[in-house]
């Protein structure tokens, strides 16, 4: 219920103003504690000289296709007309809780997913022109810190960051895919990337870092030529 340090407005010397409205939404925390109310941005709006007034509505919905999973849907509007894009985010990972009696991480231990984009849609009126979908994987553990007696999350011993595994772009009947197949445990960045076009043509890039710290990149197409 408290509103400490909420950012409500940004004013620029040009006369542009960005404003934020907040509201309360329920987020599933653990099976032991159920739902808790959190304050979060529900609308962001811009206006000013030589600007088309626009707003972004944030809709925090539970995804019925995934048990206890919360998502954020962001819709961009000019007036009452939805323009583009529509974006969908994980807001809370699935069941972020490890019971104290457990000796291993919950298979649904999904806090690393918080905030990653899942889908963007480019619209022309009500028609979908292009859809981008994103697939993520968790990184190698970046730390193994214990958090005990936490009211909301129990304990979280392993900390990961999200790594972008695949982006699929669909426009009409054409599809493009960019897939990161290997990642560096040192930098958490992709090492090998494969790009596939509508005709099945494939290209790839391979990134390595030498002992001296210099990075280089090699590229090739599907027949192995550079």
C-alpha positions in Angstrom: 0.0 0.0 0.0 3.0 2.3 0.5 4.2 4.7 -2.2 7.7 5.4 -1.1 10.0 6.6 -3.9 7.6 5.9 -6.8 8.6 7.8 -9.9 5.5 9.6 -11.1 6.8 12.2 -13.7 9.8 13.2 -15.7 9.8 16.6 -17.3 12.3 17.6 -20.1 13.5 21.1 -21.1 11.8 20.6 -24.5 8.4 20.4 -22.7 8.0 16.7 -23.0 6.5 14.9 -20.0 6.6 11.2 -19.2 4.2 10.2 -16.4 3.6 6.9 -14.6 0.5 5.5 -12.9 0.7 2.7 -10.4 -1.7 0.0 -9.1 -1.7 -3.1 -7.0 -1.6 -6.6 -8.5 -1.4 -10.0 -7.0 1.7 -12.2 -7.5 1.9 -15.9 -6.6 4.8 -16.3 -4.2 5.0 -19.8 -2.8 2.6 -22.6 -1.9 3.1 -21.7 1.7 2.3 -18.0 1.4 0.0 -17.9 -1.6 -0.6 -14.5 -3.3 0.8 -11.2 -2.2 -0.1 -7.7 -3.4 2.6 -5.6 -5.1 2.6 -2.1 -6.4 3.7 -1.8 -10.0 3.5 0.5 -13.0 0.1 0.1 -14.8 0.5 3.0 -17.3 3.3 5.0 -18.8 2.3 8.0 -20.9 4.1 10.7 -23.0 3.0 14.1 -24.2 4.5 17.4 -25.2 5.1 19.8 -28.1 5.5 18.1 -31.5 4.8 14.7 -29.9 2.0 12.3 -30.6 0.5 11.6 -27.2 0.8 7.9 -26.4 0.6 5.5 -23.6 1.7 2.0 -22.6 -0.7 -0.1 -20.5 0.9 -2.8 -18.4 -1.4 -5.8 -17.8 -0.2 -8.4 -15.2 -2.0 -11.6 -16.0 -1.6 -15.2 -15.0 -0.8 -17.3 -18.0 -3.4 -20.2 -17.9 -1.1 -22.4 -20.0 1.6 -22.5 -17.3 0.8 -23.3 -13.7 1.4 -20.4 -11.2 3.2 -18.4 -13.9 2.7 -14.6 -14.1 3.3 -12.6 -17.2 3.3 -8.9 -18.1 1.6 -7.7 -21.3 2.5 -4.2 -22.5 0.2 -2.6 -25.1 1.2 0.6 -26.9 -1.7 3.0 -27.7 -2.1 6.3 -29.5 -5.4 7.6 -28.0 -7.7 4.5 -28.0 -6.0 2.9 -31.0 -3.6 0.0 -30.4 -0.6 0.6 -32.7 2.5 -1.5 -32.0 4.2 -3.4 -30.5 2.5 -5.7 -28.1 5.1 -7.1 -25.7 4.7 -10.0 -23.2 7.2 -10.5 -20.4 7.7 -13.0 -17.6 7.1 -10.9 -14.5 7.7 -13.6 -11.9 9.2 -17.0 -12.5 7.2 -20.2 -11.9 7.0 -21.2 -8.3 10.1 -19.5 -7.0 10.5 -21.5 -3.8 12.7 -24.2 -2.5 11.2 -26.0 0.6 13.6 -26.2 3.5 13.3 -30.0 3.5 14.4 -30.3 -0.1 17.9 -31.3 -1.0 17.8 -30.0 -4.5 16.4 -27.0 -6.4 12.8 -27.1 -7.3 12.4 -28.0 -11.0 10.2 -25.0 -11.4 12.8 -22.7 -9.8 12.3 -19.9 -12.3 13.3 -16.6 -10.7 15.9 -16.1 -13.4 13.0 -15.6 -16.0 11.8 -12.4 -14.3 11.5 -9.6 -16.8 12.6 -11.4 -20.0 10.6 -10.6 -23.2 8.6 -13.6 -24.6 6.8 -12.1 -27.6 6.5 -9.0 -29.6 3.8 -8.3 -32.2 3.9 -5.6 -34.8 0.4 -4.5 -35.7 -1.2 -2.6 -38.6 -4.6 -1.7 -37.1 -5.9 -5.0 -35.8 -3.8 -7.1 -38.2 -0.6 -8.8 -37.0 2.2 -7.9 -39.5 5.1 -9.5 -37.7 5.6 -11.7 -34.6 8.9 -12.2 -32.8 9.1 -14.9 -30.2 12.0 -15.4 -27.8 13.3 -18.5 -26.1 15.5 -18.3 -23.0 17.7 -20.6 -21.0 19.3 -20.1 -17.6 23.1 -19.5 -17.5 25.8 -21.4 -15.7 25.3 -20.4 -12.0 27.0 -17.1 -11.4 27.0 -17.5 -7.6 25.8 -19.9 -4.9 24.6 -17.6 -2.2 22.3 -18.7 0.7 19.4 -16.5 1.7 17.8 -17.8 4.9 14.5 -17.0 6.6 13.2 -15.0 3.7 9.5 -14.5 4.1 8.6 -14.5 0.4 11.1 -16.7 -1.4 12.3 -19.2 1.1 16.0 -19.7 0.2 17.7 -19.2 -3.2 21.1 -20.9 -3.3 21.8 -20.7 -7.0 21.7 -17.5 -9.0 21.5 -17.6 -12.8 21.0 -15.0 -15.5 18.8 -15.5 -18.6 20.5 -16.3 -21.9 18.8 -15.7 -25.2 18.7 -19.1 -26.9 16.5 -18.4 -29.9 14.6 -15.7 -31.7 11.9 -16.6 -34.3 10.5 -13.9 -36.6 7.4 -14.7 -38.6 6.1 -12.3 -41.3 3.3 -13.7 -43.4 4.4 -17.2 -44.5 8.1 -16.4 -44.0 10.1 -17.3 -41.0 13.6 -16.3 -39.8 15.4 -18.0 -36.9 18.5 -16.9 -35.0 19.7 -19.6 -32.5 22.6 -19.3 -30.0 23.7 -22.9 -29.5 26.7 -22.5 -27.1 27.6 -19.9 -24.5 30.7 -19.0 -22.6 30.6 -19.8 -18.9 33.1 -17.0 -18.4 31.3 -14.1 -20.2 27.8 -15.7 -20.4 27.8 -14.5 -24.0 26.9 -16.7 -27.0 29.8 -18.4 -28.8 28.1 -19.9 -31.8 25.1 -18.4 -33.6 23.1 -19.9 -36.5 20.8 -17.9 -38.7 18.2 -19.6 -40.9 16.1 -17.8 -43.6 12.8 -18.5 -45.2 14.3 -20.7 -47.9 16.3 -22.8 -45.5 19.5 -21.0 -46.2 21.8 -21.1 -43.2 24.7 -19.0 -42.0 26.6 -19.0 -38.8 29.1 -17.0 -36.8 31.6 -18.4 -34.2 33.0 -16.1 -31.6 36.1 -17.0 -29.5 38.2 -15.1 -27.0 42.0 -15.7 -27.0 44.1 -15.9 -23.9 45.3 -12.3 -24.5 41.6 -11.2 -24.3 41.1 -10.3 -27.9 37.8 -11.4 -29.5 37.5 -12.5 -33.1 34.6 -13.7 -35.2 34.4 -16.1 -38.1 31.4 -16.4 -40.4 30.3 -18.9 -43.0 27.3 -20.2 -44.9 25.6 -23.6 -45.1 28.3 -25.1 -47.4 31.1 -24.1 -45.0 32.6 -21.3 -47.1 33.4 -18.0 -45.5 
